[in-house]
Amino acid sequence: MLKIVKKWCVPFSLFLLAGCAIGDSATPVDRGFRYEEISVSAGIDFTHLTETFDPKLSNIMPWLSATGAAVAVGDYDGDGYMDLYYTNSQKNSKNKLYRNNGDGTFTEVAEEAGVADVNVEGISETALWFDMDNSGHPSLFVGAWGKSRLYKNNGDGTFTDITDSSGAGYEGYVSKAIALDYNRDGYLDLYLSCYFREEHDLWNLDTTKIMHNDFERARNGGRNVLLRNNGDNTFTDVSKEMNVDDPGWTLASGAADLNGDGWPDLYNANDFGPDTLLINQEGQGFEAVVQKRGIGDDTFKGMNVDFADVFHDGRLANFVTNISKERYLLEGNQLWHEDENGKYVDRAQEMGIQQSGWSWGARFFDADNSGNMSLMVTNGFISADENEEYWFDMGTLATTPGYIVEDAASWPAFHNKSMSGYESKPLYLNDGKVFTDVSKDVGITFTEDSRGVAAVDLFNRGVNDLVFANQGAPTKVYKSEISNGHHWIKLDLIGTFPSNRDAVGARVTFEVNGVKTVVEKDGGNSHGAQSDPRIHFGLGQHSKVDSIVIEWPSGRTQTLENVEGDRILQIEESGD
């Protein structure tokens, strides 16, 4: 039986270069929506700080200091408005928690909440809100280079550090953390994407042989970690026995049910070599999939994972960012989509989203409430001297015999050179046939080095605002204004045992005017960011949804018919 708990009625207010050029529109075109940058006016004054490591690495310090900016979206205090948690990446710097006041402004409360002083035994690289104990209050995991930390939500606006007692204090080099219920026991587990090997101490090295040992097929990175939630506020490392301890240089992992069997699968975007697709064997382990000249057989520099039903066929496409630089390295992004024969085909080129510079985090979201998933991509590596590029030095390192790539001491010094700096961020609008970069048309024009982007309805207006985590630079918060008259609906799902309460893994099928679209609720996919946990779907010119079918992680199914749009529905799991 369906139970609608709460309802808000909101006024309708190196290989191949292809795809569209970034921001190539000289005269802005009315796309039916625009963005206004509001970070300062809204009270969000965060600037990301970077770290300095062992002086033995001074020649490549800009490279090593170029990760760590991240933002996580969640409603930590249960008031119905999404709050923002930012990571800092400098020892003894403070992370920031911005409480959403519900009136268009934010208040920084990390100190009083107890989640500010994180960067003592390491530096923050990623953050994740997840309801670890099904209490209705999201706890906070901060993945670090050094010791990661877990903060239990007390339900009163404060948190308790339970890192040591929980067993979640992994010490290594975490670049991304996601939540999933891999064994469907009703408790969210943690999967950590790791970069450097855990035995190295970047602040006090006994060797400079710490880097990847190959530019195309490196497998000497830190092994990824799966922490099983035991249901009693403790976690157990089951990485090896579940066959998910990938030793690739993983920058991002994503979870989704790719084969439709009801169990969440894993995809690892690996730097310097093949990505890894791991198919869940009903919670008993994972099996790697390698497809010749496809997934598991690439030699690219994977940076991001996100999924969407781009083609409205029920098969989730997977967008992986890579890097491209004309004259030096033309790899291009990938959009893996399973065809009718079960083969994964890269459709990025035909869809116009293959080339977007040195790409990092990316997120599928409905930009114009059309019902089609658009795509925001962040990019830019090191913005320093605009007149000097490190790309030539990198090419020399990669192609000259005698250089030991694994040894950081062999690398040419960066000095103050840029490497794919000052890049414009593409927003690819999906018109149902192809993606077109409309970033300049809609007001997204900044060029700071960016790492992650969260899509979130900050003010419960039925639109997707955008929040960017920028490396060594101020955040950018963009408020969306839609003028095309499109309708929308938003679902706030609450799972009941044996589903996890966050309903991570729930699959929702929306049918509007004969078109079906699947949206799966994820546990923080996308490098450098965690987006709004609610499911947002645009209806175009249609004012209602013909049907909504919810497949809960427990296996239960609920169906809603003729649902009016332009509102937020909080739905608690029920049914057979």
C-alpha positions as CSV (number, residue, x, y, z in Angstrom):
1,M,0.0,0.0,0.0
2,L,1.3,3.4,-1.0
3,K,1.8,5.9,1.8
4,I,2.6,9.6,0.9
5,V,4.1,10.9,4.1
6,K,4.7,14.5,3.2
7,K,4.0,16.8,0.3
8,W,5.3,20.3,-0.6
9,C,3.5,22.2,-3.2
10,V,5.9,24.6,-4.8
11,P,4.9,27.4,-7.1
12,F,5.7,26.7,-10.7
13,S,8.2,29.3,-11.3
14,L,45.3,10.5,-26.9
15,F,43.4,9.0,-29.6
16,L,40.4,10.7,-31.0
17,L,39.1,14.2,-30.8
18,A,35.4,14.7,-31.6
19,G,32.2,16.3,-30.4
20,C,31.2,19.9,-30.1
21,A,33.7,22.6,-29.2
22,I,33.4,23.9,-25.7
23,G,31.5,27.2,-25.4
24,D,31.5,28.0,-29.1
25,S,28.4,30.1,-29.2
26,A,29.4,33.8,-29.8
27,T,25.9,35.2,-29.2
28,P,23.9,33.8,-26.3
29,V,20.9,31.8,-27.3
30,D,17.8,31.5,-25.1
31,R,17.7,27.9,-24.0
32,G,14.7,28.3,-21.6
33,F,16.9,28.5,-18.5
34,R,19.8,30.4,-17.1
35,Y,22.1,30.4,-14.1
36,E,23.0,33.1,-11.6
37,E,26.2,32.7,-9.5
38,I,25.1,33.3,-5.9
39,S,27.8,31.9,-3.6
40,V,28.8,35.2,-1.9
41,S,25.3,36.6,-1.7
42,A,24.0,33.3,-0.2
43,G,26.8,33.3,2.5
44,I,28.9,30.5,1.0
45,D,32.4,31.9,1.1
46,F,34.4,28.7,0.9
47,T,37.9,28.6,-0.8
48,H,39.6,25.2,-1.1
49,L,43.2,25.0,0.3
50,T,45.9,22.6,-1.1
51,E,48.7,20.7,0.6
52,T,52.5,20.6,0.3
53,F,54.2,17.2,0.7
54,D,57.7,15.8,1.2
55,P,60.3,18.2,-0.4
56,K,61.7,15.2,-2.3
57,L,58.6,15.7,-4.5
58,S,59.1,19.4,-5.1
59,N,59.6,18.9,-8.8
60,I,56.0,17.6,-9.2
61,M,54.3,19.3,-6.2
62,P,51.7,21.0,-8.4
63,W,50.6,17.6,-9.7
64,L,50.4,16.0,-6.2
65,S,48.5,19.0,-4.8
66,A,45.9,19.0,-7.6
67,T,43.2,16.8,-6.0
68,G,40.9,17.0,-3.0
69,A,38.2,19.6,-3.7
70,A,34.8,18.0,-3.1
71,V,31.3,18.9,-2.0
72,A,28.7,16.6,-0.5
73,V,24.9,17.4,-0.5
74,G,22.6,16.2,2.3
75,D,19.9,17.2,4.7
76,Y,21.8,16.6,7.9
77,D,19.3,18.4,10.2
78,G,16.1,17.0,8.6
79,D,14.5,20.4,7.9
80,G,13.7,19.5,4.2
81,Y,16.5,21.8,2.8
82,M,19.8,20.5,1.4
83,D,23.0,21.5,3.2
84,L,26.5,21.6,1.8
85,Y,29.7,20.0,3.2
86,Y,33.0,21.1,1.6
87,T,36.4,19.3,2.0
88,N,39.7,21.1,2.5
89,S,43.0,19.5,1.5
90,Q,45.6,21.2,3.7
91,K,46.9,19.9,7.0
92,N,45.1,21.6,10.0
93,S,42.7,23.4,7.7
94,K,39.0,23.2,8.5
95,N,36.3,21.6,6.5
96,K,33.1,23.6,6.2
97,L,29.4,22.7,6.7
98,Y,26.9,25.2,5.3
99,R,23.4,24.8,6.9
100,N,20.6,25.8,4.5
101,N,18.4,28.4,6.2
102,G,15.6,27.9,3.8
103,D,15.4,31.6,2.9
104,G,18.1,31.7,0.2
105,T,21.0,32.0,2.6
106,F,23.4,29.6,4.4
107,T,25.2,29.6,7.8
108,E,28.5,27.9,8.3
109,V,28.2,25.5,11.3
110,A,31.0,22.9,11.0
111,E,32.6,23.8,14.3
112,E,29.5,23.6,16.4
113,A,28.4,20.4,14.6
114,G,31.8,18.8,15.3
115,V,32.9,18.1,11.7
116,A,35.4,20.9,11.1
117,D,38.7,19.6,12.5
118,V,39.2,16.7,10.1
119,N,42.6,17.4,8.6
120,V,44.9,16.3,11.4
121,E,46.0,12.8,10.6
122,G,45.5,13.4,6.8
123,I,43.9,15.7,4.3
124,S,40.3,15.4,3.1
125,E,39.7,14.2,-0.5
126,T,36.0,13.2,-0.6
127,A,32.9,13.3,1.6
128,L,29.7,11.3,1.7
129,W,26.4,11.6,3.6
130,F,24.8,8.2,4.3
131,D,22.3,6.8,6.8
132,M,24.6,4.1,8.2
133,D,22.2,3.0,11.0
134,N,18.8,3.6,9.4
135,S,18.1,6.2,12.0
136,G,16.8,8.9,9.6
137,H,19.8,11.0,10.3
138,P,22.6,10.9,7.7
139,S,26.1,10.3,9.1
140,L,29.2,11.7,7.4
141,F,32.2,9.8,6.0
142,V,35.3,11.8,5.0
143,G,37.7,10.0,2.8
144,A,41.3,11.1,3.2
145,W,44.9,10.9,2.1
146,G,45.9,9.7,5.5
147,K,43.3,8.5,8.0
148,S,39.6,8.7,6.9
149,R,37.0,9.5,9.4
150,L,33.4,8.6,10.2
151,Y,31.0,11.0,12.1
152,K,27.7,9.6,13.5
153,N,24.8,12.0,13.3
154,N,23.4,12.5,16.8
155,G,20.0,13.8,15.5
156,D,20.4,17.1,17.2
157,G,22.6,19.0,14.8
158,T,25.8,17.6,16.1
159,F,28.1,14.6,15.3
160,T,30.2,12.1,17.2
161,D,33.5,10.9,15.8
162,I,33.3,7.1,15.8
163,T,36.2,6.4,13.5
164,D,38.1,4.1,15.7
165,S,35.3,2.2,17.3
166,S,33.6,1.7,13.9
167,G,36.6,0.3,12.0
168,A,36.0,2.8,9.2
169,G,39.3,4.7,9.8
170,Y,41.1,3.3,6.7
171,E,44.6,4.7,6.3
172,G,45.7,5.2,2.7
173,Y,44.9,7.4,-0.2
174,V,41.1,7.6,-0.8
175,S,40.0,9.6,-3.8
176,K,36.2,8.8,-3.7
177,A,33.7,7.1,-1.4
178,I,30.3,5.8,-2.3
179,A,27.6,4.0,-0.4
180,L,25.8,0.9,-1.6
181,D,24.1,-2.1,-0.1
182,Y,26.1,-4.8,-2.0
183,N,24.6,-7.7,0.0
184,R,21.1,-6.2,0.4
185,D,21.0,-6.8,4.1
186,G,19.4,-3.4,4.7
187,Y,22.5,-1.5,5.8
188,L,24.6,0.7,3.5
189,D,28.2,-0.4,3.0
190,L,31.1,1.9,1.9
191,Y,33.3,1.4,-1.2
192,L,36.5,3.5,-1.2
193,S,38.4,4.3,-4.5
194,C,42.1,4.5,-3.7
195,Y,45.0,6.1,-5.6
196,F,48.5,5.7,-4.1
197,R,49.6,2.6,-2.3
198,E,48.9,2.7,1.4
199,E,52.5,2.0,2.5
200,H,53.7,5.3,1.2
201,D,53.8,8.4,3.4
202,L,53.7,11.4,1.1
203,W,54.8,13.7,3.9
204,N,57.9,11.6,4.8
205,L,59.1,9.3,2.0
206,D,61.8,6.7,2.1
207,T,61.6,6.4,-1.7
208,T,60.5,8.5,-4.7
209,K,59.2,5.4,-6.6
210,I,55.6,6.2,-5.8
211,M,54.1,6.9,-9.2
212,H,52.3,4.7,-11.8
213,N,54.6,2.3,-13.5
214,D,53.0,2.8,-16.9
215,F,51.0,5.5,-18.6
216,E,48.5,3.1,-20.2
217,R,48.3,-0.1,-18.1
218,A,49.4,0.7,-14.6
219,R,48.2,-1.7,-11.9
220,N,50.4,-0.6,-9.0
221,G,48.0,1.8,-7.3
222,G,46.3,1.6,-3.9
223,R,43.8,-1.3,-3.6
224,N,40.2,-0.3,-3.3
225,V,38.4,-1.1,-0.1
226,L,34.9,-2.4,0.5
227,L,33.7,-1.9,4.1
228,R,30.7,-4.1,5.0
229,N,28.3,-2.5,7.4
230,N,27.6,-4.9,10.2
231,G,24.5,-3.2,11.3
232,D,25.9,-2.3,14.8
233,N,27.8,0.9,13.9
234,T,30.9,-1.2,12.9
235,F,32.4,-2.1,9.5
236,T,34.5,-5.0,8.3
237,D,36.9,-4.9,5.4
238,V,35.7,-7.6,2.9
239,S,37.6,-6.2,-0.2
240,K,39.6,-9.3,-1.0
241,E,37.0,-11.9,-0.4
242,M,34.5,-10.0,-2.5
243,N,37.1,-9.5,-5.3
244,V,36.8,-5.7,-5.4
245,D,40.3,-4.8,-4.3
246,D,41.1,-3.2,-7.6
247,P,44.8,-2.1,-7.7
248,G,44.2,0.4,-10.5
249,W,44.8,4.1,-9.8
250,T,41.0,4.6,-9.1
251,L,39.8,8.2,-9.1
252,A,36.1,7.4,-9.0
253,S,33.8,4.5,-8.5
254,G,30.1,4.3,-9.2
255,A,27.4,1.7,-8.3
256,A,24.3,0.8,-10.3
257,D,22.4,-2.3,-11.2
258,L,23.7,-2.6,-14.8
259,N,22.3,-6.0,-15.7
260,G,18.8,-5.6,-14.1
261,D,19.1,-8.5,-11.6
262,G,18.4,-6.3,-8.5
263,W,22.0,-6.3,-7.2
264,P,24.3,-3.2,-7.4
265,D,27.3,-3.6,-9.6
266,L,30.5,-1.5,-9.5
267,Y,32.5,0.5,-12.1
268,N,36.0,1.8,-11.3
269,A,37.4,4.7,-13.4
270,N,41.1,4.1,-13.3
271,D,43.8,6.6,-14.1
272,F,46.7,5.4,-16.4
273,G,45.0,2.2,-17.5
274,P,41.9,0.0,-17.9
275,D,38.7,0.7,-16.0
276,T,37.1,-2.2,-14.2
277,L,33.5,-3.3,-14.4
278,L,32.5,-5.6,-11.5
279,I,29.2,-7.6,-11.7
280,N,27.6,-8.4,-8.3
281,Q,27.1,-12.2,-7.9
282,E,24.0,-11.8,-5.6
283,G,26.1,-10.5,-2.7
284,Q,28.5,-13.4,-2.6
285,G,31.3,-11.6,-4.6
286,F,31.9,-9.7,-7.8
287,E,33.1,-10.8,-11.2
288,A,35.2,-8.6,-13.5
289,V,34.0,-8.1,-17.0
290,V,36.6,-7.5,-19.8
291,Q,35.3,-6.8,-23.3
292,K,37.8,-6.8,-26.1
293,R,38.2,-3.2,-27.4
294,G,35.8,-2.0,-24.8
295,I,35.3,-1.9,-21.0
296,G,38.4,-3.3,-19.2
297,D,40.4,-3.0,-22.4
298,D,41.0,0.7,-22.6
299,T,44.2,2.6,-21.9
300,F,42.7,5.9,-20.9
301,K,42.9,8.1,-17.8
302,G,39.5,7.5,-16.2
303,M,38.4,10.2,-13.8
304,N,34.6,9.9,-13.3
305,V,31.6,7.6,-13.2
306,D,27.9,8.5,-13.5
307,F,24.9,6.7,-14.9
308,A,21.6,7.7,-16.6
309,D,18.9,6.3,-18.9
310,V,20.0,8.6,-21.6
311,F,18.2,6.7,-24.4
312,H,15.0,6.0,-22.5
313,D,15.4,2.2,-23.0
314,G,15.9,1.2,-19.4
315,R,19.6,0.5,-19.9
316,L,21.7,2.8,-17.8
317,A,24.5,4.5,-19.9
318,N,27.8,5.1,-18.0
319,F,29.7,8.3,-18.6
320,V,33.5,8.2,-17.9
321,T,35.6,11.3,-18.2
322,N,39.1,11.1,-19.6
323,I,41.6,13.7,-20.7
324,S,42.3,15.4,-24.1
325,K,44.7,18.1,-25.2
326,E,45.0,18.9,-28.8
327,R,48.5,18.1,-30.3
328,Y,49.4,16.0,-27.2
329,L,46.8,13.5,-26.0
330,L,43.4,13.0,-27.6
331,E,41.6,10.3,-25.7
332,G,38.1,11.6,-25.2
333,N,35.3,10.8,-22.8
334,Q,33.3,7.5,-23.0
335,L,29.6,6.9,-22.9
336,W,29.2,3.1,-22.4
337,H,25.8,1.8,-23.4
338,E,24.7,-1.8,-23.6
339,D,23.3,-2.8,-27.0
340,E,20.7,-5.5,-27.6
341,N,23.4,-8.1,-27.9
342,G,24.8,-7.4,-24.4
343,K,27.9,-5.6,-25.7
344,Y,28.9,-2.2,-24.3
345,V,29.3,0.3,-27.1
346,D,31.0,3.7,-26.6
347,R,28.5,6.3,-27.9
348,A,30.2,9.5,-26.7
349,Q,31.3,10.7,-30.2
350,E,28.0,10.3,-31.8
351,M,26.3,12.1,-28.9
352,G,28.7,15.0,-29.0
353,I,30.2,14.6,-25.5
354,Q,33.5,13.1,-26.3
355,Q,35.9,16.0,-25.9
356,S,35.9,18.4,-22.9
357,G,39.5,19.0,-22.0
358,W,41.1,17.6,-18.9
359,S,37.9,16.3,-17.5
360,W,37.1,15.4,-13.9
361,G,33.7,15.1,-12.2
362,A,30.6,15.0,-14.3
363,R,26.9,14.7,-13.4
364,F,23.8,13.7,-15.4
365,F,20.8,15.9,-14.4
366,D,17.7,17.4,-16.0
367,A,18.8,21.0,-16.7
368,D,15.6,22.3,-18.3
369,N,12.9,20.0,-16.8
370,S,12.5,18.4,-20.3
371,G,12.7,14.8,-19.1
372,N,16.0,14.3,-20.9
373,M,19.2,13.9,-18.9
374,S,21.7,16.7,-19.6
375,L,25.4,16.5,-18.5
376,M,27.6,19.0,-16.6
377,V,31.4,18.3,-16.9
378,T,34.1,19.9,-14.7
379,N,37.7,20.2,-16.1
380,G,41.1,21.9,-15.8
381,F,44.2,20.5,-14.2
382,I,46.8,23.1,-13.2
383,S,46.2,26.8,-14.0
384,A,49.5,28.6,-13.5
385,D,51.5,30.6,-16.1
386,E,49.3,30.9,-19.2
387,N,52.3,31.2,-21.5
388,E,54.1,28.0,-20.4
389,E,52.7,24.5,-20.7
390,Y,54.0,21.3,-19.0
391,W,52.5,19.1,-21.8
392,F,55.8,19.1,-23.8
393,D,57.7,17.9,-20.6
394,M,55.1,15.2,-20.1
395,G,55.4,14.0,-23.6
396,T,59.2,13.8,-23.2
397,L,58.8,11.8,-20.0
398,A,56.4,9.4,-21.6
399,T,58.4,8.7,-24.8
400,T,62.1,9.0,-24.0
401,P,63.9,5.7,-23.2
402,G,65.6,5.7,-19.9
403,Y,63.1,7.6,-17.8
404,I,61.7,5.6,-14.9
405,V,58.1,6.8,-14.8
406,E,57.4,5.3,-11.4
407,D,60.2,7.4,-9.9
408,A,59.0,10.9,-9.2
409,A,62.6,12.1,-9.2
410,S,62.7,11.3,-13.0
411,W,60.0,13.8,-13.8
412,P,60.8,17.2,-15.2
413,A,60.1,20.0,-12.8
414,F,56.8,21.8,-13.1
415,H,58.1,25.2,-11.9
416,N,55.1,27.5,-12.6
417,K,53.9,25.9,-15.8
418,S,50.2,25.2,-16.5
419,M,48.8,21.9,-17.6
420,S,45.4,22.1,-19.2
421,G,44.6,25.2,-17.2
422,Y,41.9,27.9,-17.6
423,E,39.4,25.5,-19.3
424,S,35.8,26.4,-19.8
425,K,33.2,24.0,-18.3
426,P,30.8,22.5,-20.8
427,L,27.1,22.0,-20.0
428,Y,25.8,19.6,-22.5
429,L,22.0,20.1,-23.1
430,N,20.2,16.9,-24.2
431,D,17.5,17.6,-26.7
432,G,16.6,13.9,-26.9
433,K,18.8,13.3,-29.9
434,V,22.2,14.8,-29.2
435,F,24.1,16.9,-26.6
436,T,25.0,20.5,-27.3
437,D,27.3,22.6,-25.1
438,V,25.2,25.6,-24.0
439,S,27.4,26.7,-21.0
440,K,28.0,30.3,-22.3
441,D,24.3,30.6,-23.3
442,V,23.2,29.9,-19.8
443,G,25.8,31.8,-17.8
444,I,28.4,29.2,-16.8
445,T,31.7,30.9,-17.8
446,F,34.2,30.4,-15.0
447,T,37.6,28.8,-15.8
448,E,39.1,27.9,-12.4
449,D,40.3,24.3,-12.1
450,S,37.2,22.3,-11.0
451,R,36.9,18.8,-9.6
452,G,33.3,18.1,-8.9
453,V,29.8,19.3,-9.5
454,A,26.6,18.6,-7.5
455,A,23.1,19.0,-9.0
456,V,20.8,20.0,-6.2
457,D,17.5,21.9,-5.7
458,L,18.8,24.2,-3.0
459,F,15.6,26.1,-2.4
460,N,12.9,23.5,-3.2
461,R,11.7,25.3,-6.3
462,G,11.6,22.3,-8.7
463,V,14.9,23.1,-10.5
464,N,18.4,21.8,-10.5
465,D,20.9,24.3,-9.1
466,L,24.7,23.6,-9.5
467,V,27.4,23.6,-6.9
468,F,31.1,23.3,-8.0
469,A,34.0,22.2,-5.9
470,N,37.1,24.0,-7.3
471,Q,40.7,23.1,-6.7
472,G,42.6,25.8,-4.7
473,A,39.9,28.3,-5.6
474,P,36.5,29.6,-4.3
475,T,33.4,27.5,-4.8
476,K,30.8,28.4,-7.5
477,V,27.1,28.1,-6.6
478,Y,24.7,28.6,-9.5
479,K,21.0,29.2,-9.0
480,S,18.8,28.0,-11.8
481,E,16.0,30.1,-13.3
482,I,13.8,28.2,-15.8
483,S,11.6,30.2,-18.1
484,N,10.3,27.5,-20.5
485,G,7.2,26.6,-18.6
486,H,8.2,23.0,-18.0
487,H,6.8,21.0,-15.2
488,W,8.6,18.6,-12.8
489,I,8.3,16.1,-9.9
490,K,10.7,15.2,-7.1
491,L,10.6,12.0,-5.0
492,D,12.1,11.8,-1.5
493,L,12.2,8.0,-1.0
494,I,12.3,6.4,2.5
495,G,13.1,2.7,2.5
496,T,11.8,0.3,5.2
497,F,13.7,-2.8,6.3
498,P,15.0,-4.9,4.6
499,S,15.7,-1.9,2.3
500,N,18.2,0.6,3.5
501,R,16.4,3.7,4.7
502,D,18.2,6.0,2.2
503,A,16.7,3.7,-0.5
504,V,20.0,3.7,-2.3
505,G,19.6,1.3,-5.2
506,A,15.9,1.9,-5.7
507,R,14.9,2.0,-9.4
508,V,12.1,4.4,-10.4
509,T,10.4,4.2,-13.8
510,F,8.6,7.4,-14.9
511,E,6.2,7.2,-17.8
512,V,5.2,10.5,-19.4
513,N,3.2,10.6,-22.6
514,G,4.2,7.1,-23.5
515,V,7.9,7.6,-22.8
516,K,9.5,5.6,-20.0
517,T,12.7,6.7,-18.2
518,V,14.5,4.8,-15.4
519,V,16.3,6.7,-12.6
520,E,18.2,4.7,-10.1
521,K,18.9,6.4,-6.7
522,D,22.7,6.3,-6.2
523,G,24.9,6.5,-3.1
524,G,27.2,9.4,-4.2
525,N,28.3,8.6,-7.7
526,S,30.5,11.2,-9.6
527,H,34.0,12.4,-8.8
528,G,34.4,15.3,-6.4
529,A,30.7,15.6,-5.5
530,Q,27.6,14.0,-4.0
531,S,24.3,15.4,-5.5
532,D,20.8,15.9,-4.1
533,P,19.6,12.5,-2.7
534,R,16.1,13.2,-3.9
535,I,15.1,12.0,-7.4
536,H,14.2,14.9,-9.7
537,F,12.5,14.4,-13.0
538,G,11.3,16.9,-15.6
539,L,7.9,16.5,-17.3
540,G,8.3,19.0,-20.1
541,Q,4.9,20.5,-21.1
542,H,3.0,17.7,-19.3
543,S,1.5,18.6,-15.9
544,K,1.4,15.1,-14.6
545,V,3.1,11.7,-14.6
546,D,1.1,8.9,-16.2
547,S,2.8,6.3,-13.9
548,I,5.6,6.0,-11.4
549,V,6.9,2.5,-10.6
550,I,9.3,2.2,-7.7
551,E,11.4,-1.0,-7.3
552,W,12.8,-0.9,-3.8
553,P,16.1,-2.6,-2.8
554,S,14.0,-5.1,-0.8
555,G,12.4,-6.3,-4.0
556,R,9.0,-4.7,-3.2
557,T,7.3,-2.7,-5.9
558,Q,5.0,0.3,-5.7
559,T,3.0,1.9,-8.4
560,L,1.5,5.4,-8.6
561,E,-0.7,6.5,-11.4
562,N,-1.8,9.9,-12.7
563,V,0.5,11.8,-10.3
564,E,0.2,15.6,-10.5
565,G,3.5,17.4,-11.0
566,D,5.2,20.5,-9.6
567,R,5.6,19.1,-6.1
568,I,7.9,17.1,-3.8
569,L,6.6,13.8,-2.7
570,Q,8.1,12.0,0.3
571,I,7.2,8.3,-0.1
572,E,7.7,5.6,2.5
573,E,8.2,2.1,1.2
574,S,5.2,-0.3,1.4
575,G,3.7,-3.0,-0.8
576,D,4.2,-6.7,-1.3
